Amino acid sequence: MSYSNGLVLAPAGSYPSTGDIQQALGVSSGDLGTLCTHPNINKFAKYKPNAIQGYTQPSDALLLANKYGLVARSTRTRNNLISMSLGWTYEGAQSPYYRQLDFDRYYNGAPCPFMQANGTSLLLDLVSGNASPALFYMLMNDGALANKPFVAGQGIGSSGSAVPSNRLSYCIAVEDLGFDDASATIMGATLGLVIFQGTTYKGEVWSSQTVAHLSTRVNEMFNVPTNTLSLAVGNYTAIACAKLTSGGLTYYMPVYDDANYPARFDFVVGGIDYWKQDRTGLATSQGGTYSTMLNTNASDLYVKMKLYNTTGRSVSLANVTNGRFILSTKITGSVTDQSGAHTVDLPAQVSQLLSPTVDPTVADGSSVDMIFKITNIWNYVAGQQPSLIESGTLDVAPTLQFYSGGAATAFPLYGLSRVLTVRYS
């Protein structure tokens, strides 16, 4: 028997010593029952104590039929994904069947074979037009992606190894990973996200390439674009899972629920909070001088807003001319004409973006100027232009908003909101 680099091997026809098992598990107790049920047992190791009954070491075929004692939870009811238990089941040794030979070929360095690689949240940034893909990791036995390492923010690494090549056969891989209520493995499944808001199903997105052994690296197998999702601005919950149709039934199996890469995680649509707005001023022409205090008798004015990038990176805004950046301007005050003094307090006026007309790149911490036009500012009756105005003072309160269907969402303020004032002159 031997123990080397995390691997326990028993001599032919003999037992691994409990001392080597203790070393592999990092425990002091030599009691066999304690060792066979110890929480330090790596559930992702292919050969380990298991729930198969009997005192004889189970054959490899029997271990395979019992999915190596590790079963991922799955469901045939999609809506169950938001509330079901996501923990994978390790069916460990049960008294009195504590078999020392279950530790033959036990490898304590076996990695998790199926995870998401995004972290605890994923952003579909409508402002920049960047939709982060859903990334998955799979430990595979064969093909171009065999034994590749986990890489956060990438999924399956393009270089290096998950484990030494002479240790791969001792690890549970996706080829071995079974659904708890289906006889099939993950091979042939598609990977993706099912999206909920609260407990309400909102959509799903899946890979274009099924899980398979391929001779060349195909990122589309584990890199799932999210830009096809049509969701309003808001906070959602995504469940990363595999979807498999077998025997006319569809099964959903969430990835392993790691604390840093959970199967159920935040999915944010918007990116609005990463940008801040500020009012620059008013002008009588688009290319004029903008001021917070303006004396004019013009009925149409131009408003300049600054949109600050606080994303932490340089961002190229996407499709600024698509009507998503709008200005909602509330005008209040008073106007005096020949008929007397009148209060100005009409519903907010919505304006479309005039400038920029091409997609700007905004450095982190910098801003882009956005110009809009507001009309008929002296009106105190909707659709009726005052005649022979004698005087007036107006407070102009523009708010930069982002529209993506449904209700528009205002960008947060950059510091204090400036008051823009117009006096009739």
N, C-alpha and C positions, 0 to 999 in steps of 0.2 A: 504494500500500500504506500501511497505517497501524497504529499500535499505540496503544491508548487504554484505560485502566482495565482492564488484564488481557486485552484482546481483540486478536488479530492479524487483520487483514483485508488481503487482497491486492487490488490494483486489477484491474479486468476484464481478463482475458487476460494477466495478468502474474504475477510471483512476489512473495511477501512477502520483504522483505530479511532477510538473516541477522541484521542488527543489531537489527531489531525482535523476531526470534525470540529472540536472546540476551537482550534486555530482558525478554521475557515469561518466560523460564526463569530469569533471574537468573544467567547464566553468562557467562564471558568468551570462550570459544572460539567461533570462527565456522565451524568445520569442520562441514559438513552431516551427515556420518556421526555425529559426536559429538552434534550437536543432536538428530538423529532418534532417538538411543538414550539420551539423557541421563536419569538417574533423577529429575530435577526435573519431568519431564513429568507433568502431572496426569492420572491414569488415568480420572478422572471427566469429563474434557472430551470432548464428543462428537466433535470434529474434532481429530485428532492423528495422528502417525505410527502406521501399522498394518502388519500382516503380509500384506496383500493384495499379490500379486505384480504386477509391471508397472511401467513408468515413467510411465504416465499417471495423473493424479489420479483416484482412484475416485469413481464417482458416488454420490450420496446413497443411492440404492436399494441399491447394493452394500455401502455402509457399514452400512446398516440390516440387510441380510441377514447380515452378519458381526458383528452386535451391537456395532458401534462399537469393536470390538477389546477389549471387556471382557466376560468371562464369569464368572458366579458359579457356584461349585461346587454340585452337587446330587447326590442319591442316591435310588435307588428302594428302598433297604434302610434302614429306620428305625434299626436298631441300629448302623449305620455312623456315625451322627452323633456318637457319643461319642469316636470315634478318628480320623475322617477329617480330612484336611487341610482347613482352612477358608479358606485364602487364595484370593482371587479372582484370576483370570488376566488380565493385560493382555498382549495379543498385539501387541507393538510391531514396529517396522520391522526387517526382516531384509535383510542385505546380499545383493545390491547395490542393492536398491530403496529408496534414500533419496530421498524426494520432498519437495522444498521446499514444494510446494503442499499437502502433508498438514497444514501449519500454518495454512492458510487457514481462518479462523473458530475458531482455537484460543483457548480461554478458560481462563486459569489459575486463575480463582476458582470453578470448578465444585465444588459440595459432594458429599459421599457421598450417593447417593440412597436408601440402605436401611440402617438401623441400629437397634439397640435403644437405648433411652434410660434404662435403669435404672442403668447403671454397672457395677461389677464384682461386685455381689451383690444379691440380692433376698431379703426376709424375709417368710415367712408366720408371723406372730406369733400363736401359739395362745393366749398368756396374755391379750393385749388383744383378741383376736378380729379384729385388723386383718390382712388379707391384701393386701399391696401388689400392684397390678396389673402385668402385663408390658406395658411401653410400647414402641412402635415409632415410627420416623420414616421417612417416605417423601417424597422430592421428586417431586411430581406436575406434569404439564404442564397438566392441565385439571381442571375441577370446583371445588367449594367449597374443596378443600384444595390447590389449585394454588399452587406457589411459596411455601409457608409454611416458616418457618425451623425448624431443629432447636432444641428446648428440653429440656435435661436434666430428668428427673423429670416431664416432661409429654408428650414425644413430638413431635407436630406442633404448633407454636405457633399461637395464635389470632389473632395480629396481626403485622404486619411482613412482610418478604419474605426468602426465602433468598438470592436474587440480584436485582439490578435487573431489572425486567421485560423490558428489551431485551437481557438476557443469557441468559434462561431457555432459549431455543431452542438455545443452544450447550452445554447441559449434558445429560448422560445422566440421564434420569428413570426412574422405575419402569416406565413404559410401554415403555421401550427395553431394560429389563434382562431378559436371557434366562437360562434354565436351561441348564447345559452339556450335558445329555443329553436335552433336550426342545426342541421347536420353539416352544413357547409362551412368553409373557412372564409377569410376575408378576400381571398383570391377571386377576382371577377367582380368585386364590389366597386362602387364609385365613392369618392370622398367629397365631403362638402359640409355646408352649414344649414341648419334649420333655424329660422328666426322667429322669435316671439316678442310681443310687447305685453308685459304683464304675463297673463296666461293665454293670450290670444295669438294664434298662429298668424304670421305676417308674410312669410315667404321662405324660399329655400334656393340654394345654388349648389351645383355639383360639378365635379371635374369632367373634362371631356374625354379622358382616357381612364379606362378601368384598371384596377390593380392587376398587374400581370408581370411575368418575367420577360423583359425586353432586352434585345442585344445592344441597344443604345439608350442613353439617358434621355428620358422624356419627362420634362418638368411638369407637363400638364397632368401627370398622374397624381401629383401631390400639391400642386400650386393652383388654387382655385380662384379665378377672378371674381370680384364682388360687384363690378361696375354694372352688371346686368340687373341688380336688385333695384326695384322702384319703391323706395320708402321715403316717407316724409321725415323732416327734421325731427330728431328725438332720440331717446335712449331705448335700446332693445337688448334682448338676451339671445346669444347665439349658442347653439349646441353643435359642437364639432363631432361628426360621426361618419361611419361608413353606411352605405345603403346597398342592400343586396336583394335581388329577386331570385327566389329559389322555390321550386314546386308551386309556382303560381302565386306565391305570397311575397310581400315586401317586408324586409327586416331593416331596422335602424339600430346600429350599434355605436354608442358614443365611444370616443377615445378614452384612454386611461385618464383618470381624474387627478392629475398632478396638481399640487398646491400652486406652483408657479405657472403651470400651463393647464388650467382646468378645462374639463370637457364643456362646462357651461360657463360662459364668460360674457363680459359687456361688449355690446356692439353699438357704436355711437355713429349716428348719421347726422352730419352737419358740419362740424368743425367751426361753427360760428364763434364759439368762446375763445378760439385762438386768435381772433382779430378784434381790434378796438377802433371805435370811430371817434372823430373829433370834428367840430364845426370850425371851419376856417373863416368864412365871411360871405358877404353878398357883393354883387357887382351888377352894373347895368348892361355889361356885354360879356360874352364868354371869355374873351381875352383881356378883360379889364382888370382894374385893381380891386381886390376883395378886401372888405372891411367889416368889422363887427358892428359899426355904426354907419348908416348910409343916409344921406339926404338926397332925395330924388322924387320926381313926380311920375316916373316910369311905372307902368302897371305890370310889366313883366321883368323879372329879375333872374339872375343866375346865382346858384349856391355852390360853393366849393366845400367838399368834405374831404377829410383825410382818413384813410383806412390803414391802420398800423398792423404790421405783421409781428405777432408774438408767438409764432409756432416753434421757434427755436431753430429754424432752417430757412434758407432762401426758397421762395415759392413763386412759381409762374401761375398767375391766375388764369383759369380756363374759361374761354367763351364769355368774355365780359360783355359782349353785345347781345347776349341771348335773353335779355330781359330779367335776369335774376337779381341784379343789383338795382334796387329801386329806392326812391326817396319819398318818405311820407312827411309832409310839412304841415304843421298846425300854425295858423296865423290868427293872432288875437290882438285886440286893441280898439281904437275908435277912429272914426272918420267924421269930419264935419263938412257938409256941403250946403247948398242953398236951402235944403229942407230941414236942416238942423243937425244935431249930433247923433251918431249911430254907432252901435257896438258891432265890431267885426269878430265873429266867432263861428265860422263855417266849418263843416267837416274837413278833416285833413286832406290835403291835395297830394295825389300820387304822381310822381314824375319819373320818367325813364332816363337812363344814363346817356349823357351826351359825350363825355370824354372820361377815360381813354377809349379809343376806337380799335385798338389792337391789344392783345393780351400782354400785360406788363409783368415783369419779374420784380418781385419785392424782396429785398434782403431782410433777414431777420432783424427786428428792431427798427426798420425803416418803414416808410409809408408810401402810399400812392394817392395822388389827388384825383378825386372823382367830382365831376361837374354835372349839375342838373339845372333845369329851368323850371321856375314857378311863374304862374300867370295870374293876372287879374287880382293883384294883391290887395287893392283898395275896395274890392267888392264887399258889401255888407249884406247884400241879398244875392243868393246863388243865381248866376246867369244874368245878372243885371249890373251894368257898369255905372258907377256913380257919375253924375255930371256936375261940372263946376265945383270941384273939391276946393275947400278953403284951407283945411289943415287936417292933419292926422298923424298918429303915432302907432306903429305896429311892432309887436314882438313876433319874430319869426323863429319857430322851433322845428328845424328839420331833423329827421331821424333816418339814418341809413339802415336799410333792411335787406335781407336776402330772401328771395322768393324761389321756392322749389316745388310749387303745387300746394294747395291748401292755404293756410295762413302764412304770411310773411313773418320772418323772425328778425328782430332788431339786433344789431351788433352791440356788444357791451361798450360802455363809454371809456374813453381814454382820459382819465382824470376827471375834472369837473366839466360839466356841460356849459359851454359858452352861450350867452344870450345875444341873439342878433336883433338889431333894432333898425327900423326904417322910419324916418320922419319925412312928411310931405313937404317938398320944397320946390 
